């Protein structure tokens, strides 16, 4: 899986770079936040339609290549949370297949129920981005300092870790409430 991850990341970098470069070369300052929306109209150049299709196929390739890597990590994490103490997922094909099917069904339902991708991005930004950037590092620092005496934190470091954790939770809750509020209007 490590090799698959490396290959997928390399291919995704190429796809992102080609999309970004072609978007900037074609539209300059008029490039929209979602580059693909720029390609929905006639570009006024030769082979405009072909170029639009190439960029859209590049994006589809990105999604196809990155989904297995994300799903692998998701399945491992859910397995560790739900079946804690069980045999590894690689040893149980039935559990692996059942977990994969359940997650795919939930992902499909979620993708069909959300009317706009920006809704998903807003909630992901309010939760996942804050968790990855602030909540998890603070929790890891506090946890390691409790488990290993050689890596204990000073009072200032503990205070800053707790402060970062509390602020991250507040920002995440405010982001979720703000997203819900804008959806209700």
C-alpha positions in Angstrom: 0.0 0.0 0.0 3.0 2.3 0.6 4.0 2.0 -3.1 0.4 2.6 -4.2 0.3 5.7 -2.0 3.5 7.1 -3.5 2.5 6.4 -7.1 -0.9 7.9 -6.5 0.5 11.0 -4.8 3.0 11.5 -7.7 0.2 11.1 -10.3 -2.1 13.5 -8.4 0.7 16.1 -8.2 1.1 15.9 -12.0 -2.7 16.2 -12.5 -3.0 19.1 -10.1 0.0 20.9 -11.6 -1.2 20.4 -15.2 -4.7 21.7 -14.3 -3.3 24.7 -12.4 -0.8 25.6 -15.1 -3.2 25.3 -17.9 -5.8 27.2 -16.0 -3.4 30.1 -15.3 -2.0 30.1 -18.9 -5.5 30.2 -20.3 -7.3 32.6 -17.9 -4.6 34.5 -16.1 -6.3 36.8 -13.5 -9.7 35.6 -14.5 -9.1 32.1 -13.2 -11.9 31.1 -10.8 -11.4 29.3 -7.5 -12.8 26.2 -9.1 -10.7 26.0 -12.3 -13.1 23.6 -13.9 -15.8 26.2 -14.1 -13.6 28.2 -16.4 -13.7 25.3 -18.9 -17.5 25.2 -19.1 -17.6 27.9 -21.7 -16.0 28.5 -25.1 -12.4 29.5 -24.6 -12.2 31.4 -27.9 -9.1 29.4 -29.0 -8.4 26.6 -31.4 -9.3 23.2 -30.0 -11.2 24.8 -27.1 -13.6 21.8 -26.7 -10.7 19.3 -26.8 -8.8 21.2 -24.2 -11.8 21.4 -21.9 -12.3 17.6 -22.2 -8.6 16.9 -21.5 -8.7 19.0 -18.3 -12.0 17.4 -17.1 -10.6 13.9 -17.8 -7.4 14.8 -15.8 -9.6 15.8 -12.9 -11.6 12.5 -13.2 -8.3 10.6 -13.2 -7.3 12.4 -10.0 -10.5 11.4 -8.3 -10.1 7.8 -9.5 -6.5 7.6 -8.3 -6.9 9.3 -4.9 -10.1 7.5 -3.8 -8.6 4.1 -3.1 -5.8 5.7 -0.9 -8.3 7.7 1.1 -10.7 4.8 1.4 -7.9 2.5 2.6 -7.0 4.9 5.4 -10.7 5.4 6.3 -11.3 1.7 6.4 -8.3 1.1 8.6 -9.3 3.9 11.0 -12.9 2.7 11.3 -11.7 -0.9 11.8 -9.4 0.2 14.6 -12.1 2.2 16.3 -15.0 -0.3 16.0 -13.1 -3.6 16.2 -10.4 -2.6 18.8 -8.4 -5.6 19.9 -9.5 -7.8 17.0 -7.2 -9.4 14.5 -5.8 -7.1 11.8 -8.1 -6.3 9.0 -5.8 -8.1 6.5 -6.5 -11.4 8.3 -10.3 -11.1 8.1 -11.6 -10.9 4.5 -15.2 -11.0 5.6 -14.8 -8.1 7.9 -12.8 -6.2 5.3 -15.4 -6.7 2.6 -18.3 -5.9 5.0 -16.6 -2.7 6.2 -15.7 -1.7 2.6 -19.3 -2.2 1.5 -20.8 -0.3 4.4 -18.4 2.6 4.0 -19.0 2.8 0.2 -22.8 2.8 0.8 -22.5 5.6 3.3 -20.2 7.6 1.0 -22.6 7.1 -1.9 -25.6 8.2 0.2 -23.7 11.2 1.5 -22.6 12.2 -2.0 -26.2 12.0 -3.4 -27.8 13.8 -0.4 -25.4 16.8 -0.4 -26.8 19.2 -3.1 -23.6 21.2 -3.5 -19.9 20.2 -3.1 -19.1 23.5 -1.4 -21.4 22.4 1.4 -19.2 19.4 2.0 -16.0 21.5 1.7 -17.3 24.0 4.3 -18.1 21.3 6.9 -14.8 19.5 6.1 -12.9 22.7 6.6 -14.6 23.5 9.9 -13.9 20.0 11.2 -11.1 18.1 9.5 -8.8 21.0 8.7 -9.0 22.3 12.3 -8.5 18.8 13.7 -5.5 18.1 11.6 -3.9 21.4 12.1 -4.6 22.1 15.7 -6.6 19.5 17.7 -4.5 16.4 16.9 -1.1 18.0 17.4 -2.1 19.3 20.8 -3.6 16.0 21.8 -0.5 14.1 20.7 1.8 16.4 22.6 -0.3 16.1 25.8 -0.5 12.3 25.4 3.2 11.7 24.7 4.1 13.9 27.7 1.9 11.8 29.9 3.3 8.4 28.7 7.0 9.2 28.5 8.9 11.0 31.3 11.8 11.9 28.9 9.4 13.8 26.7 7.5 15.7 29.4 6.4 19.2 28.5 7.2 22.3 30.5 4.3 24.2 32.1 4.4 26.8 29.3 4.2 24.0 26.7 1.4 22.3 28.5 -0.5 25.6 28.7 0.0 26.3 25.0 -1.1 22.8 24.1 -4.3 23.1 26.2 -4.9 26.6 24.8 -4.5 25.4 21.2 -6.8 22.5 21.9 -9.5 24.7 23.5 -9.2 27.3 20.7 -9.4 24.6 18.0 -12.6 23.2 19.5 -14.1 26.7 19.8 -13.2 27.5 16.2 -14.6 24.2 14.9 -17.9 24.6 16.8 -18.2 28.2 15.5 -17.5 27.0 12.0 -20.1 24.3 12.2 -22.7 26.6 13.7 -21.9 29.3 11.0 -22.2 26.7 8.2 -25.6 25.5 9.6 -26.8 29.1 10.0 -25.9 30.0 6.4 -27.6 26.8 5.1 -30.8 27.6 7.0 -31.1 31.1 5.5 
